[in-house]
Amino acid sequence: MRAQPIKIAILAMGGEGGGVLADWIVEMGESNGYLAQTTSVPGVAQRTGATIYYVELYPEAQAEADGGRPVLALMPLPGDVDVVLASELMEAGRAVQRGLVTRDRTTLIASTHRVYSIAEKSALGDGRVDSSELLKHAERAAQRFIRFDMAQAAEASGSVISAVLFGALAGAGVLPFGRAQFEATIERGGVGVKPSLRAFGAAFARAQGALEPEAAAVPEAAAPQPRHPAVRALVERVQRDFPASAQHFLLEGVRRLIDYQDLDYAGLYLDRMAVVAALPGDDEARLLRETARHLALWMSYEDTARVAALKTRSSRFDRVRGEARVQDGQVLAINEYMHPRLQEICETLPAGIGRWLMDSRLPRRVVEHFTQKGRVVQTSSLHGYLMLRTVAACKRWRRSTLRYAEENRRIEEWLARIAETAPHHPALAVEVAQCQRLVKGYSDTHERGLRNYDTVMAAVQRAGGVIAPATLRELRDAALADEHGHKLQAALLRHALA
């Protein structure tokens, strides 16, 4: 049998050093008597598909013995790859799906962390792919599967994931090179050598079977002890008036709503929850917990003031600086792409003025003319920052706005339906509470969610409030599965509720 090249495929997203990793492998091969070739095919976008780097290595001595130079391939072929390195778990799954990972020959080396894809993040419901299923699928497909959280390992070493993958490749022992040859390759690079070698060493040990250090037991969260007397009074009310099994959700709701609006708004939340706590048929407090969670989310709906506040928080700037790995002396610019529509402007105004503008002719056309195109606001500049802080400050008038009036009406109707259903059908009341999952986001996402929510609630109304909990759950899941509403309509027809 003729000698075959060593075939290595690398799947990495932008900024993760996939090109550096491929260059390291090529440089190591060429420095140790191998002919090498590398190519790359970019992904469509940052998270709709990673770049695939492909490397082939062939012994130079064997080429001379063969009397020529080998013709090396430009792309990996299904069923014909020796090593696959994936910088993230979904990319490992995609490699398996493409047939690059095979049971008879492929060593798969992958990070177990997740960077959610656009499809996962844009789903109306929980669109995340089950990581445990991805792991099982990859385990079945590969001859050998080496995996651990390489993003965390890179962070702990102050390096990047490419160095971790390089160390795991060395530790796997699938290439004809020793550890010293791998490390010499990093040293010859001359950039970030010390952190790269730290990351390499830790990954080498993990790939050779060293166990991950056991995580320290997470202590139970201590009961909050706020200093502000009004906040302390709300916490004590939760601890005094509600069952222990629901207090975590209620305290988180109080914290969220104080941050969102003010103390009085958090008090309104507890007033509403006190009514739910008094409902019969909720012996295990399941209805109380679900309502507490979803009511807090609904009461903190994302209007323009909330979005502006979130975009101008110091914690967000710190997070972006960390994610971009901004170094001392570097300047960070953050551009926000915004396109406020007439409806969102009207919803920010006092209810009477907002309704007048929505129903007007000439004033409406004038406002629409100025909102036809989106604009870019640089929150890292003084002008852009102050502009958004001004919008965020409008939260003090939130309870007088058109948006608040509409959201508050829907919340009261939702709570009334829960209260009406709970005495006779406790399980159905829980499903009604969970229908709040349909209402989320802002702009078009919010409109679609409201449309689906209203459709589902109308179906419950047509059924006279007597509908099986499983049926309502099916309708809700159908609404979350399809943003266009086709699956929801099919489910309504199937249950004669259209």
N, C-alpha and C positions, 0 to 999 in steps of 0.2 A: 504494500500500500504506500502511495506517495505521501510525503509529509504534508501536513495541512497548516495553514496559518493559525495563530491564536486569535480568536475573534471576540471583541469586547464592545458592548453597546452601553452607552451612558445616557441616561434620561435625567435632565436637570432643568430647572426653571431659571429664568433670568436672574442674575445677581448671585447665583449659588456657586459659581466657579466651575461649571461643567467644562468650559473650554480650557481652563487651567488644569483640571484633572486629566483631560485628554492629552494635553501637551506634556504633562508630567510622565504619563505612560509612554508616549512616543519618545521623549528624551531619555527615559530610563532604558527603553529597548535599544535605541541607537547607541547609547553609551556602553552597552553590554553585548554587542555583537548581533543585533537583530536589525533587519530592515523593517521600517514602520511606515504606516500611512494612516492619516486621520481625515475624516470628512464630517460635516455637520449639516443637519437639516433643521432650520428654525421651526419652532411651534407657531401656531396661528397668532397667539397672544399670550400674555403673561400667565393666564390660568385656564386657557382652553386647550393647552397642549404644550408639553415641554419640548425643548430642543433635544434632538437625538444626535449625539456624537458617536461616531463609529471608528474604532481603531483595529487594525490588523497588524500582527507582528509575525515575522518569518525569520528563522535563523539564517544569518548571512553565510555561514559555513555550508549549510545545506543548499543554499542557492548556488554557491560556487560548485558544489559537488554535482548539482543538477545540470550545470553547464549554462546557466542563464540567470535572469532575474524573474522573480515571481510576479504574476499579475494579481494585484490585490484589489478586492472589491471596494466599491464606494458606499454601499448600503448594507445593513444587516438583512438577512433573509430569514423568514420563519423556519424554525427547526434547525438553524445552522449558526448558533451563537454559543460560545463557551461561557462567557461571563456577562451578566447584566448588572449594572449599578444604577440604582434609582434613588434620587434625592428626597423622595416623598412617597408615601404609601400608595396614593392613587396612581402615581406614575409606575410603580411596580405592577399594579393591577393592569394598567394599560399595556405594559410590556408583555404580560401574560396573555392578554386579549389579542395582541398582535401576533402571537405565536413565537415570540423571541425567546421565551422560557420553555424549556422542554425537560421532561423527566429523565431522559437518558443521558444528558450531557451538561445542562446549564447550572452554574452556580449563580444564585440571585442574591445580591447584597443590597439591602434597602433600609431607608429610615422609616420608622413606624409613626412619625409625627404626620399631621395632616395640614395642608394648606388648601382650604376649601375652593372648589372650582366655581366658576361663574354660575353654572347650572345649579349647583348646590345652594349657593347664596341667594339666588334669585327665585328659588321655589317659594310658593305661597305658604306651604307648610314646612315641616322639617325635612329638607331635601338632602340631608347628609347621607352619604353612603356609609353603611355599617362597616367600621374598621375591622371588626372581628371576622366578618365574612371575607373581606379582602385578604386578611392574613391566612385564613384557611385555604382560600383559592390559590394563593401564591405558594403555600406549603405543599399543596398537592401537585402543583405544576412543575416545581423545581427539583432538580436532583439534590441540591443543598440550598438552604435558605438561611442567610445570616441577616439578622435584623435587630435593631434597637433604635432608640430615639437619638438620631444623629444631630438634630437641630439643638437639642439640649446639650449634647456633648460638645458641639462647636461653641455654644454660648459659654459653657463652663471653662473652656480652654481659651476663650478670647480669640477664637479663630473662625473659619468658615467651614461649611459642610463639605467642601471638596477635600480638605485635608483629612476629615474624618473618614470619608469614603476611601481615600487613598490608604489610610491605615487599616481599614477593614479589609481592603483588597490584599494588602500585604499579609495580614493575619490569616486570611483564608487559605493561603498557600497554594493558590491555583496557578500562579505564574512562576516561571523558572528563575526567580530572582529572590535573593535574601533580603532580610530587613535592612541591612546596612546599605544595600543598593537603592532601596526605596528612600531611605533617609538622606543619602547623598544627593539624590535627585532634588529633594526639597531644598537642601543647602545650596545647590548650584543655582537655584532660582533667585536667591538673594533678597527676596521680599517677604516680610512677615515670617522669617524662618523660625524664630523661637515659639510663637503661638502655634504655628503649623505643626511643629514637631511635638508639642504638647498634645494637640488634638490627634495627631497620628499615633502617638504612643498609647493613649487611652483607647482608641479604636482598635489598635492592634491587639491589645489585651482582651477586649470584648469579643473580637472575632475568634480568638483562640480559646474561648470558653470561660473567661473570667466573669463571675457573676456581677450583675449590677448591684451597687450598694443598696441595701434595703432602705426604703423610705421611712423616715421617722414617723411614728404614729402622730397623727394630727390631733391635737388636744381639742376637746369639745369647746365650742365657742362660749366664752363667758357671757353672762347676761350683760347687756349694755348698761353703762352707768353714766348717762349724759349729765353734763354740768348745768346746762340751761334748765331752769325750773319748769318751763312750759313743755320742753321736750321730755323731761323726766316724768312729768305728769301723764303724757301720752304712753310712755313705756310702762308705767305702773298700771295704767288702765288696761293695757293688753294683758299684763301678767295677772291682773286681778279678775277680769271679766271674761276671759276666753280660755278654752281648754289648752293644755300644754302642747298637744300635738299640732295645734294650728298657730302657735305663737311665733314660730320662726317666720312663717309667711306674712303674718300681720306686722311684725316688727320691720321686716324688709319693706313692706308696703308703706309703712309710716316713714321710714328713712327716705324712700324714693319720692314720696309726695311732698315731704318738706323740701327736699332738693328741687323738685319740679316747680312748686308754687310757694307754699308757706305752711305755718302751723295750723291755721284754720282749715286749710284744705285737707291736711292729714286727719284733723278731727272729724271732718265730714266723712272721710273714708271709714273711720271707726264707728261712726254713727250708723252708717249703712251696714257694716259688718255685724253690728249688734243685732240688727233686725234679722239677719240671716242666722246668727247663732241661736236665736229664739225659736227658729222653725223646728217643728217636730220631725222625727224620722231620720235624724242624722246622728245616730248613736256613736259612730266612729269618727265623726267630724270631717268626713270626706268632702261633703258639700261645702263646709265652711272653708276648708283648705283650698279647694279649687276656686271658689268664689273670691277668696282673699287674693289669690295669685292673679286671677284674670281681671278683677276690679282694679287692682293697683296698676296693671298695664293699661287698662282702658282709660283710667283717670289721668294717666301721664301720656296721653296721645301726643304725637309728634307734629306740632304746629310750627310755624316759621320761627317763633321766639325760641322754642326748644331746640330746633336744629341749629340756630345761630349760637345759642348758649353752648351746645356741645362742641361746635367747631372752634370756639374761642377759649376753651378751658386750657389752663396751663398743663394739666395732665395729658391732654391730647398732643400738645406741642412736644412734651417729653417723650411720649410714645412714638411719635413720628420720627423724632431725632434718633431714638434708639433703633427703630426699624431700618432707618436709612444709614445707620452707623456713621452719623456725622461726627467728625473729629474736631478737636479744638482748632479754632482759626478758620473753619469752613463756614460758609453762609448757607442757610437752609431757606428755600422759598417754597411756600405752600399755596397752590392755586386751587380755589374752589370753583367748580363749574355749576352755575346756578341758572335756573330758568323759571322764575316765579310766574305763575299763571294768574289770570284775572280772578279766578275763584279763590286762590290762596290769598290774594290781596284783600278781597272782600271779607274772607273769613277772619282776617287779622283786625278788621275794623269793628267798631261798636255795632251791635246787631242791627240796629235800625239803619245806620248808614250803609252797612254791608249789603243789606237786602235792597236798599234803594239803588245802589250802584249796579248790582246784579240785574235788576229789572229795568235799568235806564237804557237809553239809546245812544245819544251823543257822548255823554261822559264815559260810557262803557267802551265805545269805539276808540276814544282818545287813550284810555288806559291800555286797551288791547294793542294799540299801535306801538306803544312803548315797551310792551312785553312780548313782542313777536319773536325776538331773538334772545337767546341766553346771554349771559355775561360771565366774565371771569373776575373773581374777587380774590385778591392776594391777602390772605389773613396774616401772613408773616410781615406785611407792611403796616405802618401806622394807620394809613387811611383805610385800608380794608378791614383791619382789626376793629377800629372805632366804629366803622359802619355796621359790622355785625354785632358789636356790643350794644349799639343803639337798638337794633332789632331785638336782641335778647332782653333788654331792659323793658320791653313792652309787656313782659309777662305780668307786671303789676296790674295791667288792665285786662288780663286774660278773661276773667269771669264776666266781663261785659261784652265780649266779642261774639260775633255770629257763630264762629266755630264752637265756642264753648256751649252756646245755647243748643246747637244741634247735637253735640256729643252728649251733653247732660241729659237731653230728652231721651236719647237712645239708651243710655245707661239706666235711667229710671224705668224705662219699659222692660229692659232685660231683667233687672232686679225684681220687678213686679211679676214677671213670668216665672222666675225661679220661686218666688214666694207662693205663687198660685199653684205650682206643680208639686212642690216638696211634700205637703201633707199627704197627698194621695199616691205620688210616684217618686219616691226619693231618688231612685237610680236615674230616672228621666231628668230630674232637676239637675243632677250632676252633669248630664250630657248637655243640657241647656246652658249651664255655666261655662262649659268648655267650648261652646260655639263662639265665644269671644275671640278664639284663636283666628277666626276669619277676618277680624278687624285689626289691621296693622299697617305700619308704614305711613307714607304720605304721598301726595300727588296721585299718579295713576294707580299705584299699588293700593293706596287707601281706597280709591274709588272702586276698584275691582273687588276688594275685600268687603266693602259695605254692600255692594250689589249682591254678592254671594250670601252674605249674612241675612240681608232682607229676604232673599229668595227662600232660604232655609227656614227662617222664622215664619214666613207666610205659609209654608208647607205645614208647619206645626199648627198654625192657626186653623188651616183648612181641615186638619185632622181632628179638630176639636180638643186639642191638647192630649189626645189619647193616641200615642204613637210609641212603638217599641223603642227602648233605649238603643238597641242595636241598629235599628233603622235610622234613627237620628245620627248616630255615630257614622253610619255608612254615608249619609248625605253630607256630613261635615268633611269626611275624608275625601269624598269625590270633589267637593268644592276646593279643597286644598291641593288636589292632584292636578288641576287643570285651570289655568288662569282665564281661559276663554269660556269656561262654564259648560263645555260639551258633556263632560262626565257627570256633572251635577244634573243636567237636564235628563240624561239617560237614566240616572238613578231615580229621579222623580217620576219618570214615566214607568219605570219598573215597579214602583210601589204605588202607582196610581195616585200620585200626589201633585202632578203637574197642573 
